[in-house]
Amino acid sequence: MKRTVVIIGAGFAGMSAAAFMARAGWAVTVVDKGATAGGRARQLQAGGYTFDMGPSWYWMPDVFERFFAQFGKKVSDYYRLTRLDPSYRVYWEEGHSDIPADYNALKDLFERIEPGSGARLDHYLKEAAVKYQIGMQQLVYKPGRSVSEFLDWDVLRNVLRLDVFTNIKKHIARHFTNPRLRQLMEFPVLFLGALPENTPALYSLMNHADICGGTWYPEDGMFSIVRAMESLCRELGVEFRFGEEAREIRITGGTAKEVHTDKEVYRADAVISGGDYHFTEMHLLPAEYRSYTEAYWDRRVLAPSCLLYYVGLGKKLDGVLHHSLFFDVPFDRHAHEIYADPQWPADPLFYLSAASKTDPHAAPAGCENLMFLIPVAAGLKGDHPELQDRYFDTILRRLERRTGQSLAGDIHYKKAFSVSDFERDYHSFKGNAYGLANTLKQTAILRPSCQSRKVPNLFYTGQFTVPGPGVPPSLISGEVVSREVVKHFQR
């Protein structure tokens, strides 16, 4: 008789865990309140436009290849990848820079901005490659449950090279003096959800992922990954129950015995929650079985939330790339308004994705699919339609000014999505978009445990536990937790 596991949430981490548990011979049921798989990476279709609602950057292709390879598959069995060149564009206060995919062309760009910086980039990336190798091949696959996990000779031998006790802002400043280059190198760590001065220099490995690994686009969008993982899971025998919201994890004799949804009751030998960790603890478990208190959660440093706009433009937008970063206002002030003094930003940085520049299926012929993202502090209140419209008008005017094109009269579709939507749709703690920030005090064993401290057969996966926020880490998180479940039952 197969052991049974119920997984809450069909996001990347939940489906990764489901695939590995099925491969281990378990009977796997995944329940999700949404109508489809994907969680925050779900898809929105409206008016002939197809939007990825969540992640839009495809980095670390090696992680995806590794995931599928463990099931005898390749990424190309499910979707085709295109490397973007330029990778993305950065708009400065004056002018812009296109970031080329070719490394020598990138070095030339650095040299034009700051003479001598090309050679320093070589040195910087040589160090970053070591961190990537050790970090992505060893550290991220550890469950983060004991210091003893890190008593590994290769890790100990290279501990100084990992720069875990230096922040990445200082590390970058040692190599580059030009403010543009510093911002360019600091930008990838924003995906980790913390200020550069609070992020270990270990995460220069993100620069390696950006520059050396490249920026890619999966055919038909990021939802192609969701479809691929769901297809793999079904091939392995995983059962999905969509449109069912988990309401309770029933504890009997100190162990999780049942998952109650709003429609069914599922018996389980083990439960893995890929949903919001805080919500699972505080709303699905009885108080006496919670590992962490509300005070503990309130002390956590959260990654940002977002103010998002999905826009269908009824004409072609000339002179923009697939990915654009608008760093044309003070970077430090907006960062301060996210982390140090949480408030709605006075003059926000923002990101623009124009998927239709690469994917003709993302928009009707002659039209553009645009997604705008303004990072904001988690927990903000008052994201009412008037505020959303005010911010949209602000960033649209900046885009019009940069491109020299009038756009407001050609908007055929617009949908806003913000802090309160993250809370409602995903039960996201304080409306965060990316989970728990990867600060030094919230890395590895200092993150919430992937196994409950009070319910031995209850486990967690996703962006609040190891290894951290992002799509590749979520795939890894599912693998890590499944390994812990199997080990627990073998004991």
N, C-alpha and C positions, 0 to 999 in steps of 0.2 A: 504494500500500500504506500503510495507516494505521500510524503509530507506536504502540507499545504502552506502557502504564504499568501497573504493579502497585502497588496501594495496600494497605498493611498496616493494618487496623483500620477498622471500620465505625461509628465514633463520629461525632459531629457534624462534627469537622474532616475526618475521612477522607471522609465522604460529600459534604461541601462541595467538597473538592478533586476528588472523582470527577465531580461534576456539571460543574464548570468545565472539567476536562480533556476530558470527553466533548463539551462544547459547542465546544471548540477543535478537534475532529475526531480525537481520539485514541481508540484502542481501550482501554477501561478494565476492569480486573479488580480487584475488592476481595476480599481474603481476611480472614477473622476467625475467631478460635478459638471465639467464641460461637455459640449456636444461632440467634440473630437479630441484626439490626442494633441499634445503640444504644450499645454499649460500656457505659460507666458509667451511661448513661441507659436501660438496659434495663428491662424490665417483669417484675414478679413476680406471678403469679396463684396463689392458694391459698385453699381453703375458701370460695370465693365472693367473696373480696376481690381487688382489683387495685391493686397498689402501683407507683408510680414509684420505682425503686431509687436513682436519682441526683438530678439537679436537680429542684427543685419550685417555684422562683420564675421567673416569666415577666416579665422586664424588657426594656426597650429594644425595643418592638414595631417601631420603625422599621427596626432592623437585619434583622429577619425579613422585613419587607415588601420591603426593598431586595434581599435575597437572592433571593427568589422572582421579583421583578420582572425580574431579569436574564435570566430564562428565559421571559418572557412570561406569568408566573403571578402570582397573588395568594395571600396566606395563606388567604383565604376559599375558595379553590378546594380546600383540603385540610382545614381545621378552623375551627371557630367559636371566637371569643374572648369571654370575659366579664371585664369589669373588676370587681375586688373592691372593695367599699366596706362597711366600712372596709378599708383595704389590709392591715392586720395589727394585732395587739394586742401591747403590751409590758407585761409584768408587772414591777412594781417591788417593792422590799422591802415597801412598803405600797401596796396598790391596784394599778391598772393604767390604761393609756392606750390608747384606740383611735385609730388613725391614719387620719383621714378621707381619702377620695379628693378631696373638694372642697377647693381651695386656701384659700379664705376661712375654711372651718371649721378647717383646719389652723392658720391664723394665729391664730384665736381660741383654739385649744388652747395654742399657744405663749404667748400673752398671759396665759392663766390660770396657766401654770407660771412665767413670768418676764415681768413687765410691761416693755413696750418691745421684746420680742424679735420681735414680728410684723414691725415695720419692718426690723429687722436681718435677718430671714429674707428679705425682699424683696431687700435688697442682696446677701446671700450668694448667693441663687439667680440673680440677674442675672449675677454673676461666673461661677457654675457653668455657666450656659447658654452663655457664650462658650467655656469650656473644653470643654463637650460638643460644640459646633459644630466647633471646631478639632480636638479630639481624635478624635471619631468620624467626621468627614468627611475628615480629612487624615492625622493621625499614625498611626492604627491600620492604615491600608492601605499603609503603607510596610514593606518587607521587613526593615528593621533590619540592613542589611549594610554601610552606610557612613554616616559623618557627613554626607556631601554630600547625602544624602536630605533632611536637615532644613534645608538652605540654601534655604528657601522664604520669599519675602518676607512672606507672611501670617503664617507661624509666627514668623519673626524679629521682625516688627513687634509681635507679641503675646506675646513670650516672657516678659515680666515678668508679664503677666496670667495666664499659665499656672501660675505658682507652682510650678515644678518643683524649686526649691531650698528651699522651705519645707515642713515636714511638716504633714499635715492636722490633727493634734492641736492644734498651735499656731494654725493657721488657724481652726479651729472656736472655739477659746478666745477669739479676738479678737472674736467675734460673740456668744457665749452664755456665761453664767456658771453657770447652773443645771446641776448634774451630770446630771439626767435628759435635758435637751436635748442636752448634749454627747454622752452615750451614744447617744442617738437619731440624731444626725448622724454619729457615728463608726461605727455599726453596718454601713452598706453596704460600707465598705472591708474588712470582715472577709472578704468574698467574694474579695478580692484576695490574701488569705493572708499578711498582715503586720500588725504592731502599727500603730496610727494614727501613733505617733511615728516610725515608719520608712517611712511611705507618703507620697509627694509630695502636696502640696495640690492638684496637678493633678486628683487623683481625687475632688475635690468634685463632679466631673461625675457621680459615682455618686449623689449626692444629687439632682441634676437628674433622673437616670433614675428614681429612686425617687419623688420628689414630683411632678415634672411629667409624666414618662412613664407613671407608674402601675404598679400590680401587677395582672397579668392571669392568667387561667386558661384554657388551651386545652381545649376539650371532650374528654372522655375522658382527660385528663391530658397530661403532658409527652411521653409516648410517642407522642402524636399527631404531634409534630414529627418524631420518628424515622420514623414511617410515611410522613409527607409527603415527607421527603427521600429515603427509599428509593424511593418511587413515582416521584418526579421523576427520580432517577438511572436507574431502569429505563426510563422513557419516553425517556431520552437514549441508551439502549443499553448502560448499565453492566451488567456481569455480576458477581454476588455469589457467593462461595464461603464459605458458613458451615460451622462445625465443622472448620475447617482452621487449624491453628496454624503460624505462620511459625517455621521452625527455623534458616534460614540465608539470608543474602544472599550469593550467590556472586559473587566479584569475579574478572574476567578482564581482563588487560591494563590494570588500573587503573580499570575501570568496572564498575558493577553490571550483570551480564548475566542473572542468574536469581534468583528467589525460590523457595526450597525450603520447602514445608510438610510436615506429617507425612503428607500424602496425595499431593501432586502437585508437579511442577516447572513454574514459569511463567517463560518468557523475557520479557525486558522491555528496552525502550530507556531507560526511566527507572523509578525506584522512589521512591515517597513513603511514608514511615512515619508513620502517624497513631497508632501505638502509643507506649508509654512510650519517651522519647528515650534514657534511660540504658540500658534493657533492649535497645533496638535496637543501640546502640553496643557494649555489653559482651557481648552474647550472640548477636547475629546477624552481627556483622562480625568478620573476623580482626583481631588486635591491631594490625597495622601500618596498618590503614585507619580507626582510630578517631580522631576529631577531638579528643576530650577524654579526660583521664586520670581514673582513679578518684579521685585527690586533688582534681581540679577539681570533680567531682560532690559530694564530701563537704563542700566549702566552700559549696555552693549553699544558699540559704535556701529551704526548702520551704514551700509552703502546708500547712495542717494536714491531718491525717487526721480520721476521724470514727468515733465509736461510734454505730451506727445500730440502731434497732429498728423492725421492721414489725409492727404489732399490729392484729389484728382484734378489735374490741370488740363483744360480743354484745348491746349495748343502745345507745341514743342517749346522747350526752354533751351535757348542757345547758350553755349559757353559755360556749361557746368559739367562736372564729372559725376560718377556714380556716388562717391563719398566726398563730402566737403565739411571741413571744420571751420567755424567762424570764430577765430580768435582776434577779432577786430575791435574788441573792447577790453578793459583791464581784466586780465586773467586772475590776479590775486584777489581782487575784490569779490568776484563771483564765487571763488573758492571759499573765501571767508564767510560768505552768506550761506553756503551749504554746510560747512563743518563747524566753524568757530562760533558764529552767531546766526543760527538758523532763521531764515526769513526769505520771503519771496524776493528774488534778485532785482536790483535796481536797473541793471543793464546787462542782460544775460549773454553768455556765450551760447552757441547752439550748434547742432549737427544737422546736416541735410543729407538724406539718402534719396537718390533719384534712380531707383532700380530699373526703370524703363530705359535708361541709357545703355544698359547691358542686356536686359531681358525684354524683348518686344511683346511678350505675353502679359506683362505686368500692367499694361494700359491699352485702351483702344488705339487704333491707328491714328497718328497725328497728335497724340496726347502724352502726358507725362504722369507717372506715379511718383509722388513726393511724400517723404516722411520727415517731419521736423522733430527734433528732440532737444528740449531744454533740461539739463540736469538741475534738480532742486533738492532741498533738504527733505529727508523723510520726516513724516509727522506734521507737516504744515497743514493748516486748516484754511478753509475759505476758497477752495478752487472752484468757485462758481462760474457760470458761463461768461459773466461780464469780465472777470479776471482773465479767463482763458482767451477771450476775444481780444483783450488789450495786449496780451503778450504776442498773440498771433499777428496782430497788426504791426507790432514793433519789428518782429523778425522778418515779416514779409517785406516791409519797407526796406530793410537792410539788404535783403536778397535782390529786390528791384534795383536798388542803388548800385549794387555790385555788378549786376548783369546788364544794366541799362535797358531793362524791359519792364513794361507794365504787366502785372499779373493778376491783380485783385479782381478785375472784371472777367477773368477766364477760369475762375474756380467752379468746377462742376460738382465737386463733392468735397466735403470736409467733415472730419470727425475728430474731436478732442478726447484725450484719455489722460487722466492725471492721478494724483495721490489717492483720492477717494475711490477711484475706479480700481486701483490696485488692491485696496482694502476690500472692496465689495466682490470683485471677480476672483481674487486669488487668496483671500483672507490674509493678505500680506501685512506683517507687523509694521504698524505706523506707515503703511503705504509704500514701503521700500520697493525698489525695482530690481535690485541686484543681490539682496541678502545681507550678509554680515561682512563688514569691511575687513580686509586683510591687513590690519595693523600688526605691529610686532606682538602686542599683548593679545591678539586674537588670531594667532597662527598656530597650526598643528595641534599640539595637546592643549592649547589654550582656547580652542573653539569648543562649542557644545559637542558633547560626545555623540558618536554615531550609534552607541548602544545606551539604552535607558539605564540609569543607575538604580532604578527601583523595580523595573519590570524586565526581567532578563531576556525575554523573547520579543521585545519591542526595540526596533532599530530605526535610524533616521538617515536620510540621504538628501543631498541637495546643497544649496548655496549657504546654509547656515552652519553646516558641519564641514568636515574635511573634504577636498582640499580648499574650497572657497568658491567665489563667484565666477561666472562665465560658463559658456557652453562646454568647452573641452573639460574643465574641472568637474562639471556636472556628470559627464560621461564617466569620468574616472571615479567620482563619488559613488555611482551605482555599482561599479566593479568592486570598490573597496568594501562597501557595506555587505554585498552579497557574500564576499569571502568571509567576513566576520560572522554572518549568520550560519554558514556551513560549518565553520570552526566551532561555534558555540554548540551546535547539535552533535558534532562528532565527539565533543568532550562528554 
